[in-house]
Protein backbone atom coordinates (compact mmCIF):
# COMPACT_ATOMS: atom_id res chain seq x y z
CA UNK A 1 0.00 0.00 0.00
CA UNK A 2 1.34 3.40 -0.82
CA UNK A 3 -1.28 5.21 1.20
CA UNK A 4 -2.43 4.84 4.71
CA UNK A 5 -4.64 2.14 5.97
CA UNK A 6 -2.33 4.22 8.48
CA UNK A 7 -5.03 5.21 7.57
CA UNK A 8 -5.94 0.89 7.85
CA UNK A 9 -3.49 -1.21 8.41
CA UNK A 10 -0.22 2.10 9.21
CA UNK A 11 -2.49 2.07 9.22
CA UNK A 12 -2.29 -1.99 7.91
CA UNK A 13 -0.66 0.10 5.38
CA UNK A 14 0.88 -2.23 2.89
CA UNK A 15 3.66 -2.18 0.45
CA UNK A 16 2.34 -1.56 -3.05
CA UNK A 17 -1.37 -0.79 -3.08
CA UNK A 18 -3.76 1.04 -0.82
CA UNK A 19 -6.21 -0.96 1.19
CA UNK A 20 -8.56 1.87 0.38
CA UNK A 21 -8.91 0.26 -3.01
CA UNK A 22 -10.37 -2.87 -1.43
CA UNK A 23 -13.73 -1.37 -0.46
CA UNK A 24 -16.11 1.49 -1.04
CA UNK A 25 -15.86 3.23 2.32
CA UNK A 26 -15.01 6.89 1.67
CA UNK A 27 -12.13 8.70 3.32
CA UNK A 28 -12.53 12.02 5.12
CA UNK A 29 -10.33 15.06 4.88
CA UNK A 30 -9.35 16.43 8.27
CA UNK A 31 -7.17 18.91 10.13
CA UNK A 32 -5.00 18.01 13.12
CA UNK A 33 -3.92 19.94 16.21
CA UNK A 34 -0.90 18.97 18.31
CA UNK A 35 0.19 20.91 21.43
CA UNK A 36 3.51 22.76 21.33
CA UNK A 37 4.38 21.64 24.87
CA UNK A 38 3.34 19.30 27.67
CA UNK A 39 3.70 16.07 25.67
CA UNK A 40 6.48 14.03 24.09
CA UNK A 41 4.92 14.61 20.65
CA UNK A 42 4.95 18.34 19.90
CA UNK A 43 3.87 20.66 17.15
CA UNK A 44 6.26 22.86 15.17
CA UNK A 45 4.24 25.82 16.44
CA UNK A 46 2.91 27.01 13.08
CA UNK A 47 -0.72 26.13 13.80
CA UNK A 48 -3.09 23.34 12.78
CA UNK A 49 -1.89 20.71 10.31
CA UNK A 50 -4.21 21.12 7.33
CA UNK A 51 -3.65 19.78 3.82
CA UNK A 52 -4.13 22.18 0.93
CA UNK A 53 -2.67 22.97 -2.47
CA UNK A 54 0.23 24.90 -0.93
CA UNK A 55 1.72 22.16 1.27
CA UNK A 56 2.71 18.50 1.32
CA UNK A 57 0.50 17.42 4.22
CA UNK A 58 -1.91 14.50 4.26
CA UNK A 59 -4.54 14.54 7.03
CA UNK A 60 -7.37 12.07 6.59
CA UNK A 61 -9.46 9.35 8.12
CA UNK A 62 -10.61 6.04 6.72
CA UNK A 63 -10.16 2.85 8.72
CA UNK A 64 -7.72 4.76 10.86
CA UNK A 65 -6.91 8.44 11.20
CA UNK A 66 -3.53 9.77 10.15
CA UNK A 67 -1.35 12.83 9.81
CA UNK A 68 1.57 12.61 7.37
CA UNK A 69 4.14 15.31 6.70
CA UNK A 70 4.14 14.24 3.03
CA UNK A 71 2.25 11.71 0.90
CA UNK A 72 5.51 9.90 0.14
CA UNK A 73 5.73 8.83 3.80
CA UNK A 74 2.02 8.06 4.18
CA UNK A 75 2.71 4.35 4.18
CA UNK A 76 4.07 1.74 6.52
CA UNK A 77 6.92 0.90 4.19
CA UNK A 78 8.56 3.98 2.69
CA UNK A 79 11.97 2.47 1.96
CA UNK A 80 13.82 5.77 2.30
CA UNK A 81 13.07 9.34 3.36
CA UNK A 82 11.64 11.66 0.72
CA UNK A 83 14.12 13.58 -1.40
CA UNK A 84 12.44 16.78 -0.23
CA UNK A 85 11.31 17.19 3.40
CA UNK A 86 7.68 17.96 4.06
CA UNK A 87 6.51 21.54 4.56
CA UNK A 88 5.72 20.96 8.24
CA UNK A 89 7.35 18.97 11.02
CA UNK A 90 6.80 17.51 14.47
CA UNK A 91 9.07 17.09 17.49
CA UNK A 92 9.51 13.70 19.19
CA UNK A 93 11.04 13.61 22.65
CA UNK A 94 12.90 10.31 23.00
CA UNK A 95 14.91 11.41 26.01
CA UNK A 96 13.13 9.15 28.52
CA UNK A 97 14.22 5.53 27.92
CA UNK A 98 12.80 2.83 30.17
CA UNK A 99 15.62 1.37 32.26
CA UNK A 100 16.54 -2.21 31.44
CA UNK A 101 14.69 -2.24 28.10
CA UNK A 102 17.76 -1.62 25.94
CA UNK A 103 16.65 1.91 25.05
CA UNK A 104 19.03 4.88 25.15
CA UNK A 105 18.44 8.62 25.40
CA UNK A 106 17.98 9.90 21.84
CA UNK A 107 17.08 13.45 22.76
CA UNK A 108 14.44 15.48 20.94
CA UNK A 109 14.10 14.77 17.23
CA UNK A 110 12.58 17.20 14.75
CA UNK A 111 11.09 15.31 11.82
CA UNK A 112 9.68 16.70 8.55
CA UNK A 113 9.07 13.17 7.24
CA UNK A 114 6.97 11.64 10.02
CA UNK A 115 3.51 10.14 10.05
CA UNK A 116 1.17 9.57 13.00
CA UNK A 117 -1.67 7.10 12.78
CA UNK A 118 -4.25 5.50 15.02
CA UNK A 119 -6.69 2.61 14.63
CA UNK A 120 -9.60 1.18 16.55
CA UNK A 121 -8.71 -2.48 16.04
CA UNK A 122 -9.52 -5.71 14.23
CA UNK A 123 -12.95 -7.29 14.03
CA UNK A 124 -12.38 -10.97 14.78
CA UNK A 125 -15.98 -11.84 13.84
CA UNK A 126 -15.41 -11.40 10.11
CA UNK A 127 -12.74 -11.82 7.46
CA UNK A 128 -11.77 -9.33 4.76
CA UNK A 129 -9.15 -9.00 2.01
CA UNK A 130 -6.68 -6.10 2.08
CA UNK A 131 -3.76 -5.75 -0.30
CA UNK A 132 -4.67 -9.15 -1.72
CA UNK A 133 -4.35 -10.88 1.65
CA UNK A 134 -7.11 -12.42 3.74
CA UNK A 135 -7.29 -11.42 7.39
CA UNK A 136 -9.59 -10.11 10.09
CA UNK A 137 -11.75 -7.15 9.20
CA UNK A 138 -10.69 -3.69 10.33
CA UNK A 139 -12.99 -1.59 12.50
CA UNK A 140 -13.06 1.97 11.20
CA UNK A 141 -12.51 4.81 13.64
CA UNK A 142 -14.98 6.83 11.57
CA UNK A 143 -17.66 4.39 12.80
CA UNK A 144 -16.88 4.99 16.47
CA UNK A 145 -20.11 6.25 18.10
CA UNK A 146 -20.18 9.86 19.24
CA UNK A 147 -19.49 10.39 22.96
CA UNK A 148 -17.59 7.13 23.22
CA UNK A 149 -13.97 6.27 24.01
CA UNK A 150 -12.07 3.10 23.12
CA UNK A 151 -8.62 1.70 23.86
CA UNK A 152 -6.83 1.61 20.53
CA UNK A 153 -5.15 -1.61 19.47
CA UNK A 154 -2.65 0.40 17.48
CA UNK A 155 -1.12 3.85 17.50
CA UNK A 156 2.06 4.42 15.46
CA UNK A 157 4.61 7.09 14.80
CA UNK A 158 6.91 6.54 11.80
CA UNK A 159 9.87 8.76 11.06
CA UNK A 160 13.44 8.65 9.79
CA UNK A 161 16.69 8.96 11.74
CA UNK A 162 19.80 9.31 9.56
CA UNK A 163 17.87 7.91 6.60
CA UNK A 164 16.56 4.86 8.50
CA UNK A 165 12.85 4.38 9.05
CA UNK A 166 11.85 3.98 12.70
CA UNK A 167 8.53 2.93 14.21
CA UNK A 168 7.33 3.93 17.66
CA UNK A 169 4.61 1.39 18.45
CA UNK A 170 1.78 1.58 20.99
CA UNK A 171 -0.54 -1.39 21.43
CA UNK A 172 -0.57 -5.06 20.41
CA UNK A 173 -1.58 -4.84 16.73
CA UNK A 174 1.40 -4.12 14.49
CA UNK A 175 2.03 -3.68 10.77
CA UNK A 176 2.92 -6.65 8.61
CA UNK A 177 -0.26 -8.69 8.41
CA UNK A 178 -0.87 -7.52 4.85
CA UNK A 179 2.73 -6.81 3.85
CA UNK A 180 4.87 -9.58 2.35
CA UNK A 181 8.14 -7.76 3.08
CA UNK A 182 7.50 -6.65 6.66
CA UNK A 183 9.18 -8.94 9.16
CA UNK A 184 7.61 -9.53 12.57
CA UNK A 185 7.78 -7.03 15.38
CA UNK A 186 5.57 -6.46 18.43
CA UNK A 187 4.15 -4.02 20.94
CA UNK A 188 5.04 -5.93 24.09
CA UNK A 189 5.28 -3.70 27.14
CA UNK A 190 3.57 -0.76 25.43
CA UNK A 191 0.50 1.26 26.37
CA UNK A 192 -2.70 1.45 24.38
CA UNK A 193 -3.79 4.91 23.37
CA UNK A 194 -7.30 6.24 23.90
CA UNK A 195 -9.54 7.45 21.06
CA UNK A 196 -12.57 9.59 21.87
CA UNK A 197 -15.19 10.63 19.34
CA UNK A 198 -16.23 13.77 21.21
CA UNK A 199 -18.42 15.40 18.55
CA UNK A 200 -19.69 14.71 15.05
CA UNK A 201 -16.47 15.95 13.41
CA UNK A 202 -13.96 15.63 16.24
CA UNK A 203 -11.74 12.72 17.32
CA UNK A 204 -9.19 12.99 20.15
CA UNK A 205 -6.29 10.52 20.23
CA UNK A 206 -4.33 10.67 23.46
CA UNK A 207 -2.06 8.69 25.72
CA UNK A 208 -2.24 8.19 29.44
CA UNK A 209 0.36 10.13 31.48
CA UNK A 210 2.42 6.96 32.04
CA UNK A 211 2.34 5.89 28.38
CA UNK A 212 5.13 3.69 27.03
CA UNK A 213 6.02 2.96 23.40
CA UNK A 214 8.47 0.52 21.83
CA UNK A 215 10.91 1.85 19.22
CA UNK A 216 11.94 -0.22 16.19
CA UNK A 217 14.60 0.36 13.57
CA UNK A 218 12.75 -0.65 10.39
CA UNK A 219 15.48 0.26 7.90
CA UNK A 220 15.46 -3.41 6.85
CA UNK A 221 11.72 -4.25 6.98
CA UNK A 222 12.43 -7.97 6.72
CA UNK A 223 14.38 -7.82 10.00
CA UNK A 224 13.13 -4.96 12.24
CA UNK A 225 15.44 -4.28 15.18
CA UNK A 226 14.08 -3.70 18.70
CA UNK A 227 15.48 -0.49 20.25
CA UNK A 228 13.66 -0.73 23.58
CA UNK A 229 10.92 1.12 25.45
CA UNK A 230 10.39 4.87 25.94
CA UNK A 231 8.10 6.92 28.13
CA UNK A 232 6.21 8.89 25.50
CA UNK A 233 2.98 10.90 25.63
CA UNK A 234 0.81 12.47 22.94
CA UNK A 235 -2.49 14.18 22.23
CA UNK A 236 -3.67 14.77 18.67
CA UNK A 237 -7.06 16.26 17.90
CA UNK A 238 -8.51 15.56 14.45
CA UNK A 239 -11.37 17.70 13.16
CA UNK A 240 -13.34 16.78 10.05
CA UNK A 241 -13.59 19.24 7.19
C-alpha positions in Angstrom: 0.0 0.0 0.0 1.3 3.4 -0.8 -1.3 5.2 1.2 -2.4 4.8 4.7 -4.6 2.1 6.0 -2.3 4.2 8.5 -5.0 5.2 7.6 -5.9 0.9 7.8 -3.5 -1.2 8.4 -0.2 2.1 9.2 -2.5 2.1 9.2 -2.3 -2.0 7.9 -0.7 0.1 5.4 0.9 -2.2 2.9 3.7 -2.2 0.4 2.3 -1.6 -3.1 -1.4 -0.8 -3.1 -3.8 1.0 -0.8 -6.2 -1.0 1.2 -8.6 1.9 0.4 -8.9 0.3 -3.0 -10.4 -2.9 -1.4 -13.7 -1.4 -0.5 -16.1 1.5 -1.0 -15.9 3.2 2.3 -15.0 6.9 1.7 -12.1 8.7 3.3 -12.5 12.0 5.1 -10.3 15.1 4.9 -9.3 16.4 8.3 -7.2 18.9 10.1 -5.0 18.0 13.1 -3.9 19.9 16.2 -0.9 19.0 18.3 0.2 20.9 21.4 3.5 22.8 21.3 4.4 21.6 24.9 3.3 19.3 27.7 3.7 16.1 25.7 6.5 14.0 24.1 4.9 14.6 20.6 4.9 18.3 19.9 3.9 20.7 17.1 6.3 22.9 15.2 4.2 25.8 16.4 2.9 27.0 13.1 -0.7 26.1 13.8 -3.1 23.3 12.8 -1.9 20.7 10.3 -4.2 21.1 7.3 -3.6 19.8 3.8 -4.1 22.2 0.9 -2.7 23.0 -2.5 0.2 24.9 -0.9 1.7 22.2 1.3 2.7 18.5 1.3 0.5 17.4 4.2 -1.9 14.5 4.3 -4.5 14.5 7.0 -7.4 12.1 6.6 -9.5 9.4 8.1 -10.6 6.0 6.7 -10.2 2.8 8.7 -7.7 4.8 10.9 -6.9 8.4 11.2 -3.5 9.8 10.2 -1.3 12.8 9.8 1.6 12.6 7.4 4.1 15.3 6.7 4.1 14.2 3.0 2.3 11.7 0.9 5.5 9.9 0.1 5.7 8.8 3.8 2.0 8.1 4.2 2.7 4.3 4.2 4.1 1.7 6.5 6.9 0.9 4.2 8.6 4.0 2.7 12.0 2.5 2.0 13.8 5.8 2.3 13.1 9.3 3.4 11.6 11.7 0.7 14.1 13.6 -1.4 12.4 16.8 -0.2 11.3 17.2 3.4 7.7 18.0 4.1 6.5 21.5 4.6 5.7 21.0 8.2 7.4 19.0 11.0 6.8 17.5 14.5 9.1 17.1 17.5 9.5 13.7 19.2 11.0 13.6 22.6 12.9 10.3 23.0 14.9 11.4 26.0 13.1 9.1 28.5 14.2 5.5 27.9 12.8 2.8 30.2 15.6 1.4 32.3 16.5 -2.2 31.4 14.7 -2.2 28.1 17.8 -1.6 25.9 16.7 1.9 25.0 19.0 4.9 25.2 18.4 8.6 25.4 18.0 9.9 21.8 17.1 13.4 22.8 14.4 15.5 20.9 14.1 14.8 17.2 12.6 17.2 14.8 11.1 15.3 11.8 9.7 16.7 8.6 9.1 13.2 7.2 7.0 11.6 10.0 3.5 10.1 10.1 1.2 9.6 13.0 -1.7 7.1 12.8 -4.2 5.5 15.0 -6.7 2.6 14.6 -9.6 1.2 16.5 -8.7 -2.5 16.0 -9.5 -5.7 14.2 -13.0 -7.3 14.0 -12.4 -11.0 14.8 -16.0 -11.8 13.8 -15.4 -11.4 10.1 -12.7 -11.8 7.5 -11.8 -9.3 4.8 -9.2 -9.0 2.0 -6.7 -6.1 2.1 -3.8 -5.7 -0.3 -4.7 -9.1 -1.7 -4.4 -10.9 1.7 -7.1 -12.4 3.7 -7.3 -11.4 7.4 -9.6 -10.1 10.1 -11.8 -7.1 9.2 -10.7 -3.7 10.3 -13.0 -1.6 12.5 -13.1 2.0 11.2 -12.5 4.8 13.6 -15.0 6.8 11.6 -17.7 4.4 12.8 -16.9 5.0 16.5 -20.1 6.3 18.1 -20.2 9.9 19.2 -19.5 10.4 23.0 -17.6 7.1 23.2 -14.0 6.3 24.0 -12.1 3.1 23.1 -8.6 1.7 23.9 -6.8 1.6 20.5 -5.2 -1.6 19.5 -2.7 0.4 17.5 -1.1 3.9 17.5 2.1 4.4 15.5 4.6 7.1 14.8 6.9 6.5 11.8 9.9 8.8 11.1 13.4 8.7 9.8 16.7 9.0 11.7 19.8 9.3 9.6 17.9 7.9 6.6 16.6 4.9 8.5 12.9 4.4 9.1 11.9 4.0 12.7 8.5 2.9 14.2 7.3 3.9 17.7 4.6 1.4 18.4 1.8 1.6 21.0 -0.5 -1.4 21.4 -0.6 -5.1 20.4 -1.6 -4.8 16.7 1.4 -4.1 14.5 2.0 -3.7 10.8 2.9 -6.6 8.6 -0.3 -8.7 8.4 -0.9 -7.5 4.8 2.7 -6.8 3.8 4.9 -9.6 2.4 8.1 -7.8 3.1 7.5 -6.7 6.7 9.2 -8.9 9.2 7.6 -9.5 12.6 7.8 -7.0 15.4 5.6 -6.5 18.4 4.1 -4.0 20.9 5.0 -5.9 24.1 5.3 -3.7 27.1 3.6 -0.8 25.4 0.5 1.3 26.4 -2.7 1.4 24.4 -3.8 4.9 23.4 -7.3 6.2 23.9 -9.5 7.4 21.1 -12.6 9.6 21.9 -15.2 10.6 19.3 -16.2 13.8 21.2 -18.4 15.4 18.5 -19.7 14.7 15.1 -16.5 15.9 13.4 -14.0 15.6 16.2 -11.7 12.7 17.3 -9.2 13.0 20.1 -6.3 10.5 20.2 -4.3 10.7 23.5 -2.1 8.7 25.7 -2.2 8.2 29.4 0.4 10.1 31.5 2.4 7.0 32.0 2.3 5.9 28.4 5.1 3.7 27.0 6.0 3.0 23.4 8.5 0.5 21.8 10.9 1.8 19.2 11.9 -0.2 16.2 14.6 0.4 13.6 12.7 -0.6 10.4 15.5 0.3 7.9 15.5 -3.4 6.8 11.7 -4.3 7.0 12.4 -8.0 6.7 14.4 -7.8 10.0 13.1 -5.0 12.2 15.4 -4.3 15.2 14.1 -3.7 18.7 15.5 -0.5 20.3 13.7 -0.7 23.6 10.9 1.1 25.5 10.4 4.9 25.9 8.1 6.9 28.1 6.2 8.9 25.5 3.0 10.9 25.6 0.8 12.5 22.9 -2.5 14.2 22.2 -3.7 14.8 18.7 -7.1 16.3 17.9 -8.5 15.6 14.4 -11.4 17.7 13.2 -13.3 16.8 10.1 -13.6 19.2 7.2 
